[in-house]
Amino acid sequence: MRNILFKLIILSNVFAFLCTVSCVKQTETNNQLLNSNNKGIYGKLLVFNEYGEIQSTSSGISITAHCVDTLSYDSFKNPILFDTTYKTTPDEFGFYSIKDCHRGTYSLLFVKNNSDTNKIIGFSHASASCDSLDPVYLSKPPVASIKLLSAEVSKNNLLLSIKRVITLTGSSTNEYGVVTRYFFSNSPNVSNILYNYQWISGATYGKTGYTDTVLVQKSTDIFSSSSLGLDVSKPIYIRAYLDNIHCYAYKNKSTDKLMVFPNVTSASEVIHIDSIHVAE
């Protein structure tokens, strides 16, 4: 009886040992597969139409990732660069991945049907890591128009007031929204590609045919910053555009000073104020 009990104990210990080894090996295998499969850059695209409504399809979207990495330096201390491009497309749910890609600094360009665009620049990726990016929007210009009626500075020079009219001109039966972007410059040719300062105001919501007339006010303190390059002692010109409620902007290059606004509508007329006397 003792011999039988002893044999059962031995067999039980052997079985437990084999199970432990098996589990460890299985865990190691799963971790290796997980690490192998997850190395790369991952993200999700959200696509919106001109009314700010999310779209269920990701067809027609291309993603181009440009990677630059410094491999070493030559005898003259000039960098020897690794330069390559990866291309991919999102799945039906908008998820995309660039697996096992090289380490380096990335610029990612997102394009839908050769028109809707967005961009991420200066993203640093380590080849051994799994990097998940924030959701990327692809939107269209909204169906609406804007007019600027007047602009004036308060007597105490603390507030800039701009009177504007927005008209929603779409054909949707649903309520939709737009946001307004104001651009400022000392040049009468101020625009979304020529400006010293850009400001985005709150959203306007309504149905097709809705007209919204509002006096928008902004503190003049922001104009005192020398980094804007705006001379407040001279006339300041203002132009406005409307943008999708799911708006965004990007730079083409990290060294660019101005942003790209891919989804703005036709521009308003230009109005101006003579000057702003900002307190020192």
C-alpha positions as CSV (number, residue, x, y, z in Angstrom):
1,M,0.0,0.0,0.0
2,R,2.9,2.4,0.9
3,N,4.5,1.6,-2.4
4,I,1.4,2.4,-4.4
5,L,1.0,5.7,-2.5
6,F,4.6,6.6,-3.1
7,K,4.2,5.9,-6.8
8,L,1.1,8.1,-7.0
9,I,3.0,10.9,-5.3
10,I,5.9,10.6,-7.8
11,L,3.5,10.6,-10.8
12,S,1.6,13.6,-9.4
13,N,4.9,15.6,-9.0
14,V,6.0,14.6,-12.5
15,F,2.7,15.6,-14.0
16,A,2.8,19.0,-12.1
17,F,6.3,19.6,-13.4
18,L,5.4,18.8,-17.0
19,C,2.3,21.1,-16.7
20,T,4.5,23.9,-15.4
21,V,7.1,23.5,-18.1
22,S,4.3,23.4,-20.7
23,C,2.7,26.5,-19.4
24,V,6.0,28.4,-19.3
25,K,6.8,27.4,-22.8
26,Q,3.3,28.3,-24.0
27,T,3.5,31.7,-22.2
28,E,7.0,32.3,-23.8
29,T,5.6,31.4,-27.2
30,N,2.6,33.6,-26.8
31,N,4.8,36.5,-25.7
32,Q,7.1,36.0,-28.6
33,L,4.2,36.0,-31.0
34,L,2.6,39.0,-29.4
35,N,5.9,41.0,-29.5
36,S,6.6,39.9,-33.1
37,N,3.1,40.7,-34.3
38,N,2.8,44.1,-32.4
39,K,6.0,45.8,-33.5
40,G,5.1,48.8,-35.6
41,I,2.8,51.8,-35.9
42,Y,-0.9,51.4,-35.4
43,G,-3.9,53.8,-35.6
44,K,-7.4,54.5,-36.6
45,L,-9.0,56.9,-39.2
46,L,-12.3,58.6,-38.7
47,V,-14.0,59.9,-41.9
48,F,-16.6,62.7,-41.9
49,N,-18.7,64.2,-44.6
50,E,-19.4,67.9,-45.2
51,Y,-22.1,67.8,-42.5
52,G,-19.7,66.4,-39.9
53,E,-21.5,63.0,-40.0
54,I,-19.2,60.0,-39.5
55,Q,-18.9,57.7,-42.6
56,S,-18.7,53.9,-42.3
57,T,-16.5,53.3,-45.3
58,S,-12.7,53.6,-45.5
59,S,-12.5,52.9,-49.2
60,G,-10.3,55.1,-51.4
61,I,-7.9,55.9,-48.5
62,S,-4.1,55.6,-48.9
63,I,-1.5,56.0,-46.2
64,T,2.1,56.9,-47.0
65,A,4.7,56.8,-44.2
66,H,8.1,58.4,-44.9
67,C,10.8,57.4,-42.5
68,V,14.3,59.0,-42.0
69,D,16.9,57.7,-39.6
70,T,20.5,58.5,-38.9
71,L,22.4,55.2,-39.1
72,S,25.9,56.6,-38.5
73,Y,28.3,59.4,-39.5
74,D,31.1,59.4,-42.1
75,S,34.7,60.5,-41.5
76,F,33.6,64.2,-42.1
77,K,30.8,63.8,-39.5
78,N,28.1,64.0,-42.1
79,P,25.1,61.8,-41.2
80,I,24.5,58.6,-43.1
81,L,20.8,58.4,-43.5
82,F,18.3,55.6,-43.9
83,D,15.4,56.9,-46.0
84,T,12.4,54.8,-47.0
85,T,8.7,54.9,-47.6
86,Y,6.0,52.5,-46.5
87,K,2.4,52.4,-47.9
88,T,-0.7,50.8,-46.5
89,T,-4.5,51.1,-46.4
90,P,-7.0,51.0,-43.5
91,D,-9.4,48.1,-43.0
92,E,-13.2,48.5,-43.3
93,F,-13.3,49.8,-39.8
94,G,-10.6,52.5,-40.3
95,F,-7.8,50.7,-38.5
96,Y,-4.4,50.7,-40.1
97,S,-0.9,49.3,-39.3
98,I,2.7,49.5,-40.5
99,K,4.3,46.4,-39.0
100,D,8.0,45.7,-38.4
101,C,8.9,49.2,-39.7
102,H,12.3,50.7,-39.3
103,R,13.1,53.0,-36.4
104,G,13.2,56.7,-37.2
105,T,11.3,59.9,-37.6
106,Y,8.1,59.6,-39.5
107,S,5.8,61.8,-41.6
108,L,2.4,60.1,-42.3
109,L,0.2,61.3,-45.1
110,F,-3.5,60.3,-45.2
111,V,-5.4,60.9,-48.5
112,K,-8.9,59.9,-49.5
113,N,-9.9,59.9,-53.2
114,N,-6.9,62.2,-54.0
115,S,-8.6,65.1,-52.2
116,D,-9.3,64.8,-48.4
117,T,-5.9,65.0,-46.6
118,N,-4.4,65.0,-43.2
119,K,-0.8,64.7,-42.0
120,I,1.3,63.7,-39.0
121,I,4.9,64.9,-38.9
122,G,7.9,64.4,-36.6
123,F,6.6,61.2,-35.1
124,S,9.5,59.2,-33.6
125,H,9.3,55.4,-33.7
126,A,11.6,52.8,-32.1
127,S,11.7,49.6,-34.1
128,A,11.3,47.4,-31.1
129,S,8.1,49.2,-29.9
130,C,4.4,49.1,-30.6
131,D,3.2,52.7,-31.1
132,S,-0.5,53.6,-31.2
133,L,-1.3,57.0,-32.6
134,D,-4.3,59.2,-31.7
135,P,-7.3,58.9,-34.1
136,V,-6.8,60.8,-37.4
137,Y,-9.6,62.8,-38.9
138,L,-10.4,63.0,-42.6
139,S,-13.1,65.6,-43.2
140,K,-14.7,67.7,-46.0
141,P,-15.3,71.4,-46.2
142,P,-18.7,72.3,-44.8
143,V,-21.7,73.5,-46.8
144,A,-22.0,77.1,-45.6
145,S,-20.9,80.7,-46.2
146,I,-19.7,83.5,-44.0
147,K,-19.7,87.3,-44.3
148,L,-17.8,89.8,-42.1
149,L,-19.8,93.0,-41.5
150,S,-17.5,95.0,-39.3
151,A,-14.6,95.1,-36.8
152,E,-13.8,97.5,-34.1
153,V,-11.7,97.9,-31.0
154,S,-13.2,99.0,-27.7
155,K,-12.4,102.5,-26.4
156,N,-10.2,101.0,-23.6
157,N,-8.4,98.9,-26.3
158,L,-9.2,95.6,-24.4
159,L,-11.6,94.0,-26.8
160,L,-11.8,93.4,-30.5
161,S,-15.4,92.9,-31.8
162,I,-16.1,91.3,-35.1
163,K,-19.7,91.1,-36.5
164,R,-20.2,88.2,-38.8
165,V,-23.1,86.3,-40.5
166,I,-23.0,82.6,-41.2
167,T,-25.6,80.9,-43.5
168,L,-25.9,77.1,-43.7
169,T,-26.5,76.3,-47.3
170,G,-26.5,72.5,-47.4
171,S,-29.3,70.1,-48.4
172,S,-29.3,67.9,-45.3
173,T,-32.5,67.5,-43.3
174,N,-30.4,67.1,-40.2
175,E,-28.9,69.8,-38.0
176,Y,-25.2,70.3,-38.6
177,G,-22.4,72.5,-37.3
178,V,-19.5,74.6,-38.6
179,V,-16.6,76.4,-36.9
180,T,-15.1,79.8,-37.9
181,R,-11.4,80.5,-38.5
182,Y,-10.3,84.1,-38.4
183,F,-7.0,85.1,-40.0
184,F,-5.1,88.3,-39.1
185,S,-2.3,90.1,-41.0
186,N,-0.9,93.6,-41.7
187,S,-1.3,92.7,-45.4
188,P,-4.6,93.4,-47.1
189,N,-4.0,90.0,-48.9
190,V,-4.6,88.1,-45.7
191,S,-5.8,84.6,-46.2
192,N,-5.5,81.1,-44.9
193,I,-2.1,80.8,-46.5
194,L,-0.9,84.4,-45.7
195,Y,-1.4,85.4,-42.1
196,N,0.4,86.3,-38.8
197,Y,-2.3,85.0,-36.4
198,Q,-5.1,82.5,-36.7
199,W,-8.0,82.1,-34.3
200,I,-10.8,79.5,-34.2
201,S,-14.1,80.5,-32.6
202,G,-17.0,78.4,-31.3
203,A,-19.4,76.3,-33.3
204,T,-22.6,77.3,-35.0
205,Y,-25.4,74.7,-35.3
206,G,-28.6,74.7,-37.3
207,K,-30.5,73.2,-40.3
208,T,-30.2,74.2,-43.9
209,G,-31.2,77.8,-44.4
210,Y,-30.3,78.9,-40.9
211,T,-28.6,82.3,-40.6
212,D,-26.6,83.2,-37.5
213,T,-25.6,86.9,-36.9
214,V,-23.3,87.3,-34.0
215,L,-20.9,89.8,-32.5
216,V,-17.7,87.9,-31.7
217,Q,-15.3,89.4,-29.1
218,K,-11.7,88.6,-28.5
219,S,-9.2,90.1,-26.0
220,T,-6.6,92.2,-27.6
221,D,-3.8,90.9,-25.3
222,I,-2.9,88.2,-27.8
223,F,-1.9,90.7,-30.4
224,S,0.9,92.1,-28.1
225,S,3.1,89.0,-28.6
226,S,6.2,89.9,-30.6
227,S,6.3,86.3,-31.9
228,L,3.3,87.0,-34.1
229,G,5.2,89.5,-36.2
230,L,2.0,91.6,-36.2
231,D,2.5,95.4,-36.0
232,V,-0.5,96.6,-33.9
233,S,0.3,100.3,-34.7
234,K,-0.6,99.6,-38.3
235,P,-3.9,98.5,-39.9
236,I,-4.7,94.9,-39.2
237,Y,-6.7,93.0,-41.9
238,I,-9.1,90.2,-41.1
239,R,-10.5,87.4,-43.2
240,A,-12.7,84.5,-42.2
241,Y,-13.4,81.0,-43.4
242,L,-15.7,78.2,-42.2
243,D,-14.4,74.7,-41.3
244,N,-15.9,71.3,-40.7
245,I,-17.1,70.8,-37.1
246,H,-14.5,68.0,-37.0
247,C,-11.7,70.4,-38.0
248,Y,-8.0,70.0,-38.0
249,A,-4.8,71.5,-39.4
250,Y,-1.3,70.3,-40.0
251,K,2.2,71.4,-41.2
252,N,3.7,70.0,-44.4
253,K,7.2,70.2,-42.7
254,S,8.3,70.6,-39.1
255,T,10.1,73.8,-40.1
256,D,7.0,75.4,-41.6
257,K,5.7,78.4,-39.7
258,L,2.2,78.3,-41.2
259,M,-0.4,75.5,-40.9
260,V,-2.4,73.9,-43.7
261,F,-6.2,74.1,-43.3
262,P,-7.5,71.5,-45.8
263,N,-11.2,71.9,-45.2
264,V,-12.0,75.6,-45.2
265,T,-14.8,77.1,-47.3
266,S,-14.5,80.0,-49.7
267,A,-13.2,83.1,-48.0
268,S,-15.1,86.0,-46.6
269,E,-14.4,89.6,-47.7
270,V,-11.5,91.4,-46.0
271,I,-12.2,94.0,-43.2
272,H,-9.7,95.9,-41.1
273,I,-9.1,97.9,-38.0
274,D,-6.8,100.9,-38.1
275,S,-4.7,99.9,-35.1
276,I,-4.7,98.5,-31.6
277,H,-3.1,100.4,-28.7
278,V,-2.0,97.5,-26.5
279,A,-0.7,98.3,-23.1
280,E,3.0,97.7,-22.6
